[in-house]
Amino acid sequence: MDFALTEEQDLIRDAVAKVCEDFPDEYWAQKDADHEFPWDFYNTMSEAGWIGIAIPEAYGGSGRGITEASIVLEEVAASGAAMNGATPLHLSMFGMEPVVKYGSEEMKQKYLPAVARGELHVAFGVTEPDAGTDTTSIKTAARREGDQYIVRGRKVWTTKALQSERVLLLTRTTPRDEVERRTDGMTLLLAELQRDEVTISPIDKVGRNAVATCEVVYDDLPVSVTDRVGEEGKGFQYLISGLNAERILIAAEALGIGKAALRRAVGYANERVVFGRPIGKNQGVSFPLAEAKMRLDAAELMIRKAAWMLDNGIPCGAEANMAKWLAADAGFQAADQAMQAHGGFGYAKEYHVERYWREARLMRIAPISQEMICNFVSEHVLDLPRSY
């Protein structure tokens, strides 16, 4: 067993950290407060080639794996950028995985190089108001008319919809009551987003406000058949192929937020003097921070294992889900303890830990809840009866 990063992976971490130095906590706090997309950060990362790190070299990317992509996003989050910095990048990293695997050669040549260059922004349209995690119950329909589909329906929680030219959109091409398996009859389309037939409405939310998350209504949107990913009716299977990568990258971001929060908390505990001594000398402060460190390191090991398995073509559904659960739990615990260590100042925006806390809390809900991961592990790892 070798738990060390390669020399190249260490260089990736150092290079990303160097870029992030020009975007301190104050930058991210302002972007969050102003609800302003971090274009200068995004463009800097794009110009450095980080957006296309996991896209094959044949299509303009770097051809690296999810391991390298996870290192990039972890370092971005750990810099203090948290989700406001990581989200603009990760959607293009994992979101195009179904296109890489199942898209036609024409589709790959047309879209992947532009995504790798950071010129084409892609959103992810899956969740619906009445379906939620029950993806097979989606109602957004795409009916075939000649050489195009006509899409009608509504999605929620479509992140980066305002900036994206395309959306990887899951639709029903065959009603659920007409298919043998509930996962059949769904089709994945790489649809245009900035059109008159599409209405995009940002959702007012508690955190990660530099990147809008939106409700999107599709009112007879035409989508060319050539923009279909793979075969009609197999979209759910194609979608699943990208979800393990998503779990791992989200886990890496949660890990990064936890590291940022812990760094702030330790610094404050060493500097803050109460009753004539640094508060870090008190076990009531130091022990929870030590626990946070142990939890983060344990989560990191599962992230590395899951990423290695995915990059080597080994089935890793359990490991990817476990990595997300462990990292989300550890990241939030670290952020929560950072708030506690700061006392009343933890609630003050100038110390930044409240922003980490708000963004780390999201990771325990999205893109899949901790409870649904427990469902997965119960059924698919422990062979317990399905609970839903």
C-alpha positions as CSV (number, residue, x, y, z in Angstrom):
1,M,0.0,0.0,0.0
2,D,1.2,3.5,-0.9
3,F,-0.7,6.4,0.7
4,A,1.6,9.1,-0.7
5,L,0.6,11.4,-3.5
6,T,2.7,11.2,-6.6
7,E,5.2,14.0,-7.4
8,E,2.8,15.2,-10.1
9,Q,-0.1,15.3,-7.7
10,D,1.9,17.3,-5.2
11,L,2.8,19.8,-7.9
12,I,-0.9,20.1,-8.8
13,R,-1.8,20.9,-5.2
14,D,1.0,23.5,-4.9
15,A,0.1,25.1,-8.2
16,V,-3.6,25.4,-7.3
17,A,-2.7,26.8,-3.9
18,K,-0.5,29.4,-5.6
19,V,-3.4,30.6,-7.8
20,C,-5.7,30.7,-4.8
21,E,-3.3,33.0,-2.9
22,D,-4.6,35.9,-5.1
23,F,-8.1,35.2,-3.9
24,P,-8.2,35.6,-0.1
25,D,-11.1,35.1,2.3
26,E,-12.1,38.7,1.9
27,Y,-12.6,38.3,-1.9
28,W,-15.0,35.3,-1.3
29,A,-16.9,37.0,1.5
30,Q,-17.5,40.0,-0.8
31,K,-18.6,37.7,-3.7
32,D,-21.0,35.9,-1.4
33,A,-22.4,39.1,0.0
34,D,-22.9,40.6,-3.4
35,H,-24.3,37.4,-5.0
36,E,-21.7,37.9,-7.7
37,F,-20.2,35.1,-9.8
38,P,-16.4,34.9,-9.4
39,W,-15.6,35.4,-13.0
40,D,-12.0,36.6,-12.4
41,F,-11.2,33.5,-10.3
42,Y,-13.0,31.2,-12.8
43,N,-11.1,32.7,-15.8
44,T,-7.8,32.4,-14.0
45,M,-8.4,28.7,-13.2
46,S,-9.6,28.2,-16.8
47,E,-6.5,29.8,-18.3
48,A,-4.3,27.5,-16.1
49,G,-6.1,24.5,-17.6
50,W,-7.7,23.2,-14.4
51,I,-11.2,23.0,-15.8
52,G,-10.4,20.3,-18.3
53,I,-8.1,18.3,-16.0
54,A,-10.3,15.1,-16.2
55,I,-11.3,15.5,-19.9
56,P,-9.4,13.2,-22.3
57,E,-6.4,14.8,-24.1
58,A,-8.0,13.9,-27.4
59,Y,-10.7,16.5,-26.7
60,G,-8.5,19.2,-25.3
61,G,-8.3,18.2,-21.7
62,S,-5.4,17.1,-19.5
63,G,-6.5,13.4,-19.4
64,R,-6.0,13.1,-15.7
65,G,-8.2,11.2,-13.3
66,I,-10.8,12.0,-10.7
67,T,-7.9,11.8,-8.1
68,E,-6.3,14.8,-9.6
69,A,-9.6,16.6,-10.0
70,S,-10.4,16.0,-6.4
71,I,-7.0,17.4,-5.3
72,V,-7.8,20.6,-7.3
73,L,-11.2,21.1,-5.7
74,E,-10.0,20.2,-2.2
75,E,-7.3,22.8,-2.5
76,V,-9.6,25.4,-3.8
77,A,-12.1,24.9,-1.0
78,A,-9.3,24.7,1.6
79,S,-8.0,28.1,0.5
80,G,-11.1,29.7,2.0
81,A,-13.0,29.8,-1.3
82,A,-15.2,26.9,0.0
83,M,-18.1,26.1,-2.2
84,N,-18.3,29.5,-3.8
85,G,-14.9,28.7,-5.5
86,A,-15.3,25.0,-6.1
87,T,-18.8,24.9,-7.5
88,P,-18.0,27.0,-10.7
89,L,-15.3,24.4,-11.5
90,H,-16.7,21.0,-10.5
91,L,-19.8,21.1,-12.7
92,S,-17.7,21.0,-15.8
93,M,-15.3,18.4,-14.3
94,F,-17.9,15.7,-13.4
95,G,-20.9,16.9,-15.3
96,M,-19.5,15.9,-18.7
97,E,-18.6,12.4,-17.6
98,P,-21.7,10.9,-19.4
99,V,-20.7,12.7,-22.6
100,V,-17.1,11.4,-22.3
101,K,-18.4,7.8,-21.9
102,Y,-21.5,7.7,-24.0
103,G,-21.7,10.7,-26.2
104,S,-21.3,10.4,-30.0
105,E,-17.9,11.3,-31.5
106,E,-19.6,14.3,-33.1
107,M,-20.9,15.4,-29.7
108,K,-17.5,15.0,-28.0
109,Q,-15.6,16.9,-30.7
110,K,-18.2,19.7,-30.7
111,Y,-18.5,20.3,-26.9
112,L,-15.7,18.8,-24.9
113,P,-12.8,21.1,-26.1
114,A,-14.9,24.2,-25.3
115,V,-15.7,22.8,-21.8
116,A,-12.0,22.0,-21.3
117,R,-11.0,25.6,-22.3
118,G,-13.6,26.9,-19.8
119,E,-15.5,28.6,-22.7
120,L,-18.6,26.4,-22.5
121,H,-20.4,26.3,-19.1
122,V,-22.6,23.3,-18.5
123,A,-25.3,23.0,-15.8
124,F,-26.9,19.8,-14.4
125,G,-30.7,19.4,-14.7
126,V,-32.1,16.4,-12.8
127,T,-34.0,17.3,-9.6
128,E,-37.6,18.3,-9.8
129,P,-40.0,19.8,-7.3
130,D,-42.2,16.7,-6.9
131,A,-39.5,14.1,-7.4
132,G,-36.5,15.1,-5.3
133,T,-34.2,12.1,-4.7
134,D,-36.8,9.9,-6.3
135,T,-35.3,10.5,-9.8
136,T,-37.4,7.9,-11.6
137,S,-40.5,9.9,-10.8
138,I,-39.4,12.9,-12.9
139,K,-42.1,14.4,-15.1
140,T,-40.1,16.6,-17.5
141,A,-40.9,15.1,-20.8
142,A,-39.2,15.1,-24.2
143,R,-41.3,14.0,-27.2
144,R,-39.7,13.1,-30.5
145,E,-40.7,15.2,-33.5
146,G,-38.6,14.4,-36.5
147,D,-35.0,15.2,-35.9
148,Q,-35.6,17.0,-32.6
149,Y,-37.1,16.5,-29.2
150,I,-39.6,19.0,-27.6
151,V,-39.0,19.4,-23.9
152,R,-41.5,20.5,-21.4
153,G,-41.2,20.5,-17.6
154,R,-39.6,22.0,-14.6
155,K,-36.4,21.5,-12.7
156,V,-35.1,22.9,-9.4
157,W,-31.6,23.2,-7.9
158,T,-30.0,23.7,-11.2
159,T,-26.8,25.4,-10.1
160,K,-25.0,27.8,-12.4
161,A,-28.0,28.0,-14.8
162,L,-27.5,31.7,-15.2
163,Q,-24.0,31.3,-16.6
164,S,-24.4,28.1,-18.5
165,E,-25.0,27.8,-22.2
166,R,-25.9,24.1,-22.0
167,V,-27.6,21.8,-19.5
168,L,-27.2,18.1,-19.1
169,L,-30.9,17.4,-18.9
170,L,-32.6,14.2,-17.7
171,T,-36.0,13.8,-19.3
172,R,-38.7,11.1,-19.7
173,T,-39.2,9.9,-23.3
174,T,-41.4,7.0,-22.2
175,P,-43.9,7.4,-19.3
176,R,-43.0,5.6,-16.2
177,D,-46.2,3.4,-16.3
178,E,-45.2,2.2,-19.7
179,V,-41.7,0.8,-18.9
180,E,-40.7,-2.5,-17.5
181,R,-38.3,-1.0,-15.0
182,R,-38.8,2.4,-13.4
183,T,-35.2,3.4,-14.4
184,D,-36.0,2.8,-18.1
185,G,-37.5,5.4,-20.5
186,M,-35.3,8.3,-19.4
187,T,-33.1,10.2,-21.9
188,L,-30.2,12.5,-21.3
189,L,-30.0,15.6,-23.5
190,L,-27.3,18.3,-23.7
191,A,-29.8,21.0,-24.2
192,E,-29.4,24.8,-24.9
193,L,-30.3,26.8,-21.8
194,Q,-30.2,30.5,-22.8
195,R,-33.3,30.5,-25.0
196,D,-36.8,32.1,-25.0
197,E,-38.4,28.7,-24.2
198,V,-36.4,28.5,-20.9
199,T,-37.2,30.6,-17.8
200,I,-34.5,30.7,-15.2
201,S,-35.3,31.9,-11.6
202,P,-32.6,32.1,-8.9
203,I,-33.6,30.5,-5.5
204,D,-32.9,32.6,-2.5
205,K,-30.7,30.5,-0.3
206,V,-28.6,30.6,2.9
207,G,-25.1,30.2,1.5
208,R,-22.9,29.8,-1.5
209,N,-24.4,32.9,-2.9
210,A,-21.7,33.7,-5.4
211,V,-23.2,30.9,-7.5
212,A,-26.9,31.0,-8.1
213,T,-29.0,27.8,-7.9
214,C,-32.2,28.1,-9.9
215,E,-35.6,26.8,-10.8
216,V,-35.7,26.3,-14.5
217,V,-38.9,25.9,-16.6
218,Y,-38.8,24.4,-20.1
219,D,-41.7,25.4,-22.3
220,D,-41.5,23.3,-25.5
221,L,-37.7,23.7,-25.8
222,P,-36.4,22.1,-29.1
223,V,-33.4,19.9,-28.7
224,S,-31.6,18.3,-31.7
225,V,-31.4,14.6,-31.7
226,T,-27.7,15.0,-32.3
227,D,-27.6,16.5,-28.8
228,R,-28.8,13.3,-27.2
229,V,-26.3,11.5,-25.0
230,G,-26.2,7.9,-26.1
231,E,-29.4,6.0,-26.8
232,E,-32.9,7.0,-26.1
233,G,-34.3,5.5,-22.9
234,K,-30.9,4.8,-21.3
235,G,-30.3,8.2,-19.7
236,F,-30.6,7.1,-16.1
237,Q,-27.8,4.5,-16.6
238,Y,-25.7,7.2,-18.2
239,L,-26.4,9.6,-15.4
240,I,-25.4,7.1,-12.8
241,S,-22.0,6.7,-14.4
242,G,-21.1,10.3,-13.5
243,L,-22.5,10.2,-10.0
244,N,-19.6,8.3,-8.4
245,A,-17.3,11.0,-9.7
246,E,-19.6,13.7,-8.3
247,R,-19.7,12.1,-4.9
248,I,-15.9,12.0,-4.7
249,L,-15.5,15.6,-5.9
250,I,-18.1,16.9,-3.4
251,A,-16.4,14.9,-0.7
252,A,-13.1,16.6,-1.6
253,E,-14.7,20.0,-1.3
254,A,-16.2,19.2,2.1
255,L,-12.8,18.0,3.2
256,G,-11.3,21.3,2.0
257,I,-13.9,23.4,3.8
258,G,-13.2,21.4,7.0
259,K,-9.5,22.1,6.6
260,A,-10.0,25.8,6.1
261,A,-12.3,25.9,9.2
262,L,-9.8,24.0,11.3
263,R,-6.9,26.2,10.2
264,R,-8.9,29.3,11.3
265,A,-9.9,27.7,14.6
266,V,-6.4,26.6,15.5
267,G,-5.0,30.0,14.7
268,Y,-7.6,31.7,16.9
269,A,-7.2,29.2,19.7
270,N,-3.4,30.0,19.8
271,E,-3.9,33.7,19.7
272,R,-7.0,34.4,21.8
273,V,-6.1,34.9,25.5
274,V,-8.8,34.6,28.2
275,F,-8.1,34.4,31.9
276,G,-4.5,35.0,31.2
277,R,-3.9,32.0,28.9
278,P,-4.6,31.0,25.2
279,I,-7.9,29.3,24.9
280,G,-6.2,26.5,23.0
281,K,-4.7,25.4,26.3
282,N,-8.1,24.4,27.6
283,Q,-9.1,20.8,26.7
284,G,-12.7,22.0,26.1
285,V,-11.3,23.8,23.1
286,S,-8.4,21.7,22.1
287,F,-10.0,18.2,22.2
288,P,-12.8,19.0,19.8
289,L,-10.3,20.4,17.4
290,A,-8.2,17.3,17.7
291,E,-11.3,15.2,17.0
292,A,-12.0,17.3,13.9
293,K,-8.5,16.7,12.6
294,M,-8.9,12.9,13.1
295,R,-12.3,12.9,11.4
296,L,-11.0,14.9,8.4
297,D,-8.0,12.6,8.0
298,A,-10.1,9.5,8.1
299,A,-12.5,11.0,5.5
300,E,-9.5,11.8,3.3
301,L,-8.4,8.2,3.2
302,M,-11.8,7.1,1.9
303,I,-11.8,9.9,-0.7
304,R,-8.4,8.7,-2.0
305,K,-9.5,5.1,-2.0
306,A,-12.7,5.8,-3.9
307,A,-10.9,8.1,-6.5
308,W,-8.2,5.4,-7.0
309,M,-10.9,2.8,-7.6
310,L,-12.8,5.0,-10.1
311,D,-9.6,5.9,-12.0
312,N,-8.7,2.2,-12.3
313,G,-12.1,1.1,-13.5
314,I,-13.1,-0.7,-10.3
315,P,-16.8,-0.4,-9.2
316,C,-16.8,2.1,-6.4
317,G,-20.4,3.0,-5.7
318,A,-20.1,2.1,-2.0
319,E,-16.8,3.8,-1.5
320,A,-17.8,7.0,-3.4
321,N,-21.0,7.2,-1.2
322,M,-19.1,6.5,2.0
323,A,-16.5,9.2,1.1
324,K,-19.2,11.7,0.6
325,W,-20.9,10.8,3.9
326,L,-17.7,10.8,5.9
327,A,-16.4,14.0,4.4
328,A,-19.6,15.9,4.7
329,D,-19.9,14.9,8.3
330,A,-16.3,15.7,9.1
331,G,-16.3,19.0,7.2
332,F,-19.4,20.2,9.0
333,Q,-18.1,19.1,12.4
334,A,-14.9,21.0,11.8
335,A,-16.8,24.1,10.7
336,D,-19.2,23.9,13.6
337,Q,-16.3,23.5,16.1
338,A,-14.5,26.4,14.5
339,M,-17.6,28.5,15.2
340,Q,-17.6,27.2,18.8
341,A,-13.9,27.9,19.3
342,H,-14.4,31.5,18.2
343,G,-17.3,32.0,20.6
344,G,-19.3,35.1,19.8
345,F,-16.8,36.1,17.2
346,G,-17.6,33.0,15.2
347,Y,-20.9,34.6,14.4
348,A,-19.1,37.7,13.0
349,K,-18.6,37.7,9.3
350,E,-15.0,39.2,9.6
351,Y,-13.7,35.9,10.9
352,H,-15.1,33.9,8.0
353,V,-15.9,30.7,9.9
354,E,-19.7,31.5,9.7
355,R,-19.4,31.3,5.9
356,Y,-17.6,28.0,6.1
357,W,-20.3,26.8,8.5
358,R,-23.1,27.8,6.1
359,E,-21.5,26.1,3.1
360,A,-20.4,23.0,5.0
361,R,-23.9,22.4,6.1
362,L,-25.1,22.2,2.5
363,M,-22.8,19.2,2.0
364,R,-24.9,17.0,4.4
365,I,-28.0,17.6,2.2
366,A,-26.7,17.9,-1.4
367,P,-26.3,16.5,-3.9
368,I,-27.5,13.5,-1.9
369,S,-28.6,13.5,1.7
370,Q,-26.7,11.6,4.4
371,E,-29.8,9.5,5.0
372,M,-30.0,8.3,1.3
373,I,-26.4,7.3,1.6
374,C,-27.2,5.2,4.6
375,N,-30.0,3.7,2.6
376,F,-27.5,2.7,-0.1
377,V,-25.0,1.2,2.3
378,S,-27.7,-0.6,4.2
379,E,-29.1,-2.2,1.0
380,H,-26.1,-2.7,-1.3
381,V,-23.3,-3.3,1.2
382,L,-25.0,-4.9,4.2
383,D,-27.7,-6.7,2.2
384,L,-30.5,-5.4,4.4
385,P,-34.0,-5.0,3.0
386,R,-34.7,-2.0,0.8
387,S,-36.4,0.7,2.9
388,Y,-37.9,2.9,0.2
